[in-house]
């Protein structure tokens, strides 16, 4: 038995870094546009101003955790309205199902934050270290001379500032951006802000600079879920092997007339950010970014062959093309029962949220009966219940509210500290009031000790009303 036979087998192969080659084409241009737009929205949005009056920060998009509110331009979401956020998350999920069903992993290839930031990091790496071959040589160079140290340090510093800007932009969504920036620079910001920035800086630096495709393959669950969203009509990136095979580089050698269109140049492999060969068929690692399409089309133009050897297509197209038939129209792939169902569900949730947004009131009331004691019988026979009533004023100025009970009852309402059952609530705030509801002697029902009624609150400025049902406890002796 040889020594090699007694060695333990290697269960893990170290990762070989991927250095995608620069490519030009319509899909690469589309990815540049999406990267600029998405990063622009992320970095610029916290700095957009919106006049909210003297009592709130003039920030268009703000997640106000201290007061548990969310501002989006003219829309203000309060804690009890979290169903709006839940609805948006449902729409995001349905939208992801819809796009995956129609176009495969188009989200992963174009708009996923991991993809966008990795594209940006690769762009910076290419600017500093050169294109694919130069980066490969630098990586394989064992000796760390001054040039390699200078290039690596320059690249890492640039990556660090991108990560710092990423973490900085994130914390600006949770506080007034100009004020927080001033506090950060003067080292007077809350430690949570610095901690959050450092965590996001580190994760962006690590995920975009080093982990890259490993996040998509091993950390992200979506590649394993997407198969349930796709079928034979889903449009995705594929290789026309019936046209490209058998592949071969020597076009002037004997038997070249029997070769397919693929010249085995590996251009599609060299530009792939995931390091896969699309000619091997559909793979979990493929994010359908279509850069291989641009690379292959460029090669086909140079060798005088028609474009589309690698292209967006569906499995049903393969069957038709192998039989010599024309592929189906794209709209027939996109508009089918599954995608129509996802679209209908997505639209229904969106319409429901819009309707709920426009019919909601600018005032609100929450009633909580005080249970200890349940009720009190006064010396003259009057029965009194006590309630904690929380009033919400969503207006930008202070409003005066009147609290009253259902007109059909004999119940009387008093507010602690007010003779006229009036409560003033500050702008964009809630106010907790102690409310006493009494039933004069003989007016409480004798047959039951629980009487349902409604507490109303009225805005004295514009007449808006809100209400909540509750229970009056106690009965006449």
Buried (B, 14 or more C-beta within 10 A) or exposed (E): EEEEEEEEEEEEEEEEEBBBBBBEBEBBEBBEEBBEEBBEEBBEBBBEEBEBEEEBBBBBBBBBEEEEBBBBEEEBBBEEBEEBEEBBEBBEBBBBBBBBBBBBBBBBBBBBBBBBBBBBBBEBBBEBBBBBEEBBEBEEEEEEEEEBEEBBEBBEEBBBBBBBBBBBBBBBBBBBBBEBBEBBEEEEBEEEBBEBBEEBBEBBBBBBBEBBBBBBBEEBEBBEEBEEBBEEBBBBBBBBBEBBBEBBEEEEEEEEEEBBBBBBBBBBBBBBBBBBEBBEEBEBBBBBBBBBBBBBBBBBEEEEBEEBBBBBBBBBBBEBBEEEEEBBEBEEBBEBEBBEBBBEBBEEBBEBBEEEEEEEBBBBBBBEBBEEEBBBBEEEBBBBBBBEBBBBBBBBEBBBBBBBBEEEBEBBBBBEEBEEBBBEBEBBBBBEBEBBBBBBBEBBEEEEBEBEBBBBBBBEEEEBBBBBEBBBBBBBE
